[in-house]
Amino acid sequence: MIMDEKFKLILSKTEQLFKSYGIRSLSMDDISRNLGISKKTLYQYVNSKDELVEKVFQNEQDEMNMFMEENITPDMNAIDVLLKASTKVSANLKNYNPIVIFDLQKYYPELYNRHLQNHVSMLQDKIFFNIEQGKNEGLYRSEVNAKLVAHLYITNLIEIHRSEIVMTNNFSFKDIFQIMFENHIRAISSRKGVEYFEQEVQSLYNFENQ
């Protein structure tokens, strides 16, 4: 089912509001006012705030899936794939407010757990196949246990979303993810893979700072 373009815009803008102010603190009046639409228009698309929250996070996942489909090509090696994906994830996490995770866990636990489980299931398969691809390409070490490493990577990813870690230590989700991502690649890469990774990361860094 193709989503109404206006509704997609509403969801994207609402997502930005959640990232800035959290979920709990925003009423439907606040959301409609910030979006420059009437509450009546908002209720043409959803029946409640709970449904709006669910649609926002489903749309976020759909956009990530679409990004991967459009930007990951068969000619890309395993490290290229991870770099492309991490660039998108880092952009999504920029200025992400940890209160969003806190609100989801406390006030929308069923939605949070369902969203997390779907995300974990999808990512674990992708990480597993990425490791197998990298091993075949000689970029990752041949002895790496793909199933175990994929499981550990996902476990760490879940851990960094525990809001108390970010809120207590004043770390950003983006900074934590980037360190975890780099450690992951360096831990599984062969010498050839590490050299390629460092070369591509430097090129990416130079491009972003032009």
ChimeraX attribute file (.defattr): number of C-alpha atoms within 10 A of each C-alpha:
attribute: neighborCount
match mode: 1-to-1
recipient: residues
	/A:1	3
	/A:2	4
	/A:3	8
	/A:4	10
	/A:5	9
	/A:6	10
	/A:7	15
	/A:8	15
	/A:9	12
	/A:10	20
	/A:11	21
	/A:12	17
	/A:13	16
	/A:14	21
	/A:15	21
	/A:16	15
	/A:17	17
	/A:18	22
	/A:19	20
	/A:20	15
	/A:21	15
	/A:22	20
	/A:23	22
	/A:24	16
	/A:25	9
	/A:26	15
	/A:27	11
	/A:28	15
	/A:29	14
	/A:30	13
	/A:31	20
	/A:32	19
	/A:33	12
	/A:34	13
	/A:35	17
	/A:36	10
	/A:37	13
	/A:38	14
	/A:39	15
	/A:40	10
	/A:41	10
	/A:42	20
	/A:43	14
	/A:44	9
	/A:45	15
	/A:46	14
	/A:47	10
	/A:48	11
	/A:49	17
	/A:50	12
	/A:51	12
	/A:52	20
	/A:53	20
	/A:54	14
	/A:55	18
	/A:56	20
	/A:57	17
	/A:58	14
	/A:59	17
	/A:60	16
	/A:61	15
	/A:62	12
	/A:63	13
	/A:64	16
	/A:65	12
	/A:66	12
	/A:67	14
	/A:68	15
	/A:69	10
	/A:70	9
	/A:71	11
	/A:72	16
	/A:73	11
	/A:74	6
	/A:75	8
	/A:76	12
	/A:77	15
	/A:78	22
	/A:79	23
	/A:80	16
	/A:81	17
	/A:82	17
	/A:83	18
	/A:84	15
	/A:85	16
	/A:86	16
	/A:87	13
	/A:88	13
	/A:89	15
	/A:90	17
	/A:91	11
	/A:92	15
	/A:93	17
	/A:94	13
	/A:95	14
	/A:96	20
	/A:97	20
	/A:98	23
	/A:99	20
	/A:100	18
	/A:101	20
	/A:102	20
	/A:103	18
	/A:104	18
	/A:105	16
	/A:106	11
	/A:107	14
	/A:108	17
	/A:109	13
	/A:110	12
	/A:111	17
	/A:112	17
	/A:113	13
	/A:114	11
	/A:115	15
	/A:116	14
	/A:117	13
	/A:118	11
	/A:119	14
	/A:120	17
	/A:121	11
	/A:122	12
	/A:123	16
	/A:124	19
	/A:125	13
	/A:126	14
	/A:127	20
	/A:128	18
	/A:129	16
	/A:130	20
	/A:131	26
	/A:132	19
	/A:133	16
	/A:134	20
	/A:135	21
	/A:136	13
	/A:137	16
	/A:138	15
	/A:139	24
	/A:140	26
	/A:141	20
	/A:142	17
	/A:143	8
	/A:144	15
	/A:145	13
	/A:146	18
	/A:147	15
	/A:148	10
	/A:149	18
	/A:150	20
	/A:151	17
	/A:152	14
	/A:153	18
	/A:154	16
	/A:155	13
	/A:156	12
	/A:157	16
	/A:158	14
	/A:159	11
	/A:160	18
	/A:161	17
	/A:162	14
	/A:163	18
	/A:164	14
	/A:165	15
	/A:166	17
	/A:167	14
	/A:168	8
	/A:169	8
	/A:170	10
	/A:171	13
	/A:172	18
	/A:173	21
	/A:174	18
	/A:175	13
	/A:176	16
	/A:177	19
	/A:178	15
	/A:179	10
	/A:180	15
	/A:181	17
	/A:182	15
	/A:183	11
	/A:184	15
	/A:185	19
	/A:186	16
	/A:187	14
	/A:188	22
	/A:189	23
	/A:190	18
	/A:191	14
	/A:192	13
	/A:193	22
	/A:194	18
	/A:195	13
	/A:196	15
	/A:197	20
	/A:198	13
	/A:199	12
	/A:200	15
	/A:201	13
	/A:202	11
	/A:203	11
	/A:204	13
	/A:205	11
	/A:206	10
	/A:207	9
	/A:208	8
	/A:209	6
	/A:210	5
